[in-house]
Amino acid sequence: MSDAKRLLAEGATDAVGFLGGALLGFGIGYVMGLDIFSQGYDTRSILAIALVGLGGGVGLNLARRWRGSRGK
């Protein structure tokens, strides 16, 4: 695989993993009653923001592990 195709595949899987994880974190926060878009920075909105960030990071890590396991 050429470098350009490899980099494109790497970027695409990273983006899908991060976005999927962030959406999952948002969904979990929504089910828990946390509103990321509430006015001001109260405790509930900060927890929702943290869940989205944590979900994005986990999704990115899982995408990289998946890509690494397919490359071997």
N, C-alpha and C positions, 0 to 999 in steps of 0.2 A: 504494500500500500504506500502510495506517495505521501510525502510530508503534508501536503495541503489537505489531502483526504483524511489523513490521520488527525490533523488538528481540527478539521471541521467535525469529525465524528466525536472527538473529545469535547469540544465546545458544546455540541448539541446534547450529548448525554449529560454533561454538567448542568446545562440549562434546564433540561427536563427533570433531572433529579432535584435540583434546588426548587424549582417551581412546584413540582408535585409535593415535596416535603413542606413547603411554605403553605400551600393550600390545605394540606392535611392538618398542619398546626392551627391554621385559621379555623378550620372546621371543628377541631377539638375545642378551641376556645369558644366558638359560637355555641356548641352544645353545653358547655359549662356555664354559659351566660356571660362571658366576657366580651366586651365590645371594643374592638381595636380603634373604631372611628368615633368614640365618644368625645365630647367636648372636654378639653383640659387633659391633664395627666394625672388621673387618679390611679389608685392601686390596681383596679380591675383592667384599665387600659394598658398599663405597663406590663401586667402579667400576660395580656393578650399579645402585645408586641414581642415579649420574650418567647411565647409559644411559637409565633410565626418564625422568628429567627432561629430558634432551636430546631423546628421542623425543617427549615431550609437547609441548615447545616447537616442534619441527619440524612436528608434526602440526597444532598451532594455527596456525602461520604458513601452512601449505599450505591449511588451511580458509579462512583470511581471504583469501588470494590467489584461491582458487576463487570465493568469494562476491563478491569485487571484480570478477572477470572476467565474472561473470554479470549484474552490475548495470549494465554499460555497454552 
